[in-house]
Amino acid sequence: MTAIREANQVGNLQPTTLVSYDADLERIFDTRDATALASEGMDAAALAASTWRDEMRASGEARTQSFARRLIGAGYCGLLVRSFAPGTREDDLNLVLWSWGNAPPSYLSPIDDEGRLSR
């Protein structure tokens, strides 16, 4: 249900396609680790802040974007973060990736055994 809530945060339910992936991802930052998060100058409240658009307008980059940029610089290919979409709970998670490819350490490939996805 988290995927449906993420894809349809505003207005009525829209057509949505769910895709499963085969993944071998080695460097994922886990935002559930409060100590690791604090070491990056972040906390759960900053991740949940709905003011990121205002921050972008005011300074050109939201605090969460600066955080992601630091993680990219440290070699992370993504992060595991709680979903803040309406109706989600604390254990509803998103995997946010900014780097992936055809081989480890950031392998990601859609599972389409029956050839249902168009190429």
URVENKA-V670559 format. One record per residue. N is the residue number from 1. PSI is psi as a letter, one per 30 degrees, with the letter a starting at -180 (NA if undefined). OMEGA is omega in degrees with one decimal (NA if undefined). D_LAST is the distance of its C-alpha to the last C-alpha in Angstrom with 2 decimals. Layout:
# URVENKA-V670559
n=(N | N)
psi=(PSI | PSI)
omega=(OMEGA | OMEGA)
d_last=(D_LAST | D_LAST)
This chain:
# URVENKA-V670559
n=(1 | 2 | 3 | 4 | 5 | 6 | 7 | 8 | 9 | 10 | 11 | 12 | 13 | 14 | 15 | 16 | 17 | 18 | 19 | 20 | 21 | 22 | 23 | 24 | 25 | 26 | 27 | 28 | 29 | 30 | 31 | 32 | 33 | 34 | 35 | 36 | 37 | 38 | 39 | 40 | 41 | 42 | 43 | 44 | 45 | 46 | 47 | 48 | 49 | 50 | 51 | 52 | 53 | 54 | 55 | 56 | 57 | 58 | 59 | 60 | 61 | 62 | 63 | 64 | 65 | 66 | 67 | 68 | 69 | 70 | 71 | 72 | 73 | 74 | 75 | 76 | 77 | 78 | 79 | 80 | 81 | 82 | 83 | 84 | 85 | 86 | 87 | 88 | 89 | 90 | 91 | 92 | 93 | 94 | 95 | 96 | 97 | 98 | 99 | 100 | 101 | 102 | 103 | 104 | 105 | 106 | 107 | 108 | 109 | 110 | 111 | 112 | 113 | 114 | 115 | 116 | 117 | 118 | 119)
psi=(f | e | e | e | e | e | f | h | f | k | a | l | k | l | k | k | k | k | k | k | k | k | k | i | k | e | i | k | k | j | f | f | j | e | e | e | e | e | f | g | g | l | l | e | e | e | e | f | k | g | g | e | e | e | e | e | e | e | f | f | k | l | e | e | e | e | e | e | e | e | e | e | f | g | g | k | f | a | l | k | k | k | k | g | k | k | f | l | l | f | g | j | l | k | j | j | k | f | k | l | a | g | l | l | g | h | k | k | k | k | j | h | f | g | h | f | k | k | NA)
omega=(-179.8 | -179.4 | 179.0 | 179.7 | 179.2 | -175.9 | -174.6 | -176.1 | -176.0 | 174.0 | -176.9 | 176.5 | 180.0 | 176.0 | -175.3 | 176.7 | 175.8 | -179.5 | 174.9 | -178.2 | 167.3 | -174.3 | 171.1 | -172.6 | -173.6 | -174.9 | 178.2 | 178.0 | -178.1 | -177.7 | 175.5 | 178.8 | -175.4 | 180.0 | 178.4 | 179.5 | 179.2 | 179.3 | 177.1 | 178.6 | -179.2 | 172.6 | -176.4 | -179.7 | 178.3 | 177.5 | -176.5 | -174.3 | 179.0 | -176.8 | -175.2 | 178.1 | 177.9 | 177.8 | 178.9 | 179.6 | -175.2 | -173.4 | 179.1 | -180.0 | 177.4 | 179.1 | 179.1 | 176.8 | 175.7 | 177.1 | 179.4 | 179.2 | 177.8 | 179.1 | 176.9 | 178.6 | 179.3 | 175.2 | 177.0 | 176.5 | 177.8 | 178.1 | 175.1 | -174.1 | 176.7 | 173.4 | 176.7 | 176.5 | 178.8 | 177.2 | 179.9 | 178.1 | -178.2 | -178.7 | 173.0 | -171.5 | 172.1 | 169.6 | -179.0 | -179.1 | 173.3 | 178.2 | 175.8 | -178.2 | -175.2 | -177.5 | 174.9 | 19.0 | -179.2 | -179.4 | 177.5 | -179.3 | 178.8 | 175.6 | -178.0 | -176.7 | -176.8 | 177.1 | -178.4 | 179.9 | 177.0 | -176.0 | NA)
d_last=(26.58 | 26.34 | 22.63 | 23.57 | 26.57 | 24.75 | 22.12 | 24.95 | 27.94 | 29.28 | 30.11 | 28.86 | 26.05 | 22.81 | 19.66 | 17.99 | 14.98 | 15.95 | 13.79 | 15.67 | 15.48 | 17.21 | 19.33 | 22.18 | 23.63 | 27.17 | 28.43 | 28.14 | 31.04 | 32.44 | 34.00 | 35.91 | 38.22 | 40.82 | 42.49 | 39.38 | 38.53 | 42.11 | 41.99 | 39.26 | 41.45 | 39.43 | 40.23 | 38.73 | 40.26 | 38.63 | 35.19 | 35.89 | 37.35 | 36.01 | 37.58 | 34.82 | 34.15 | 37.89 | 37.98 | 35.28 | 37.31 | 40.52 | 39.62 | 36.17 | 34.69 | 34.94 | 36.59 | 33.44 | 31.52 | 34.33 | 34.09 | 30.37 | 31.18 | 33.92 | 31.69 | 29.11 | 32.12 | 33.29 | 30.09 | 28.51 | 24.72 | 25.18 | 27.61 | 28.32 | 29.95 | 31.37 | 29.70 | 32.00 | 30.31 | 32.96 | 33.82 | 32.61 | 35.01 | 35.80 | 33.80 | 30.52 | 28.50 | 25.49 | 23.87 | 23.32 | 21.44 | 21.73 | 20.82 | 18.30 | 16.73 | 16.06 | 19.73 | 22.72 | 24.46 | 21.41 | 18.72 | 15.98 | 12.91 | 11.34 | 12.87 | 10.80 | 13.35 | 12.88 | 9.16 | 9.38 | 6.40 | 3.76 | 0.00)
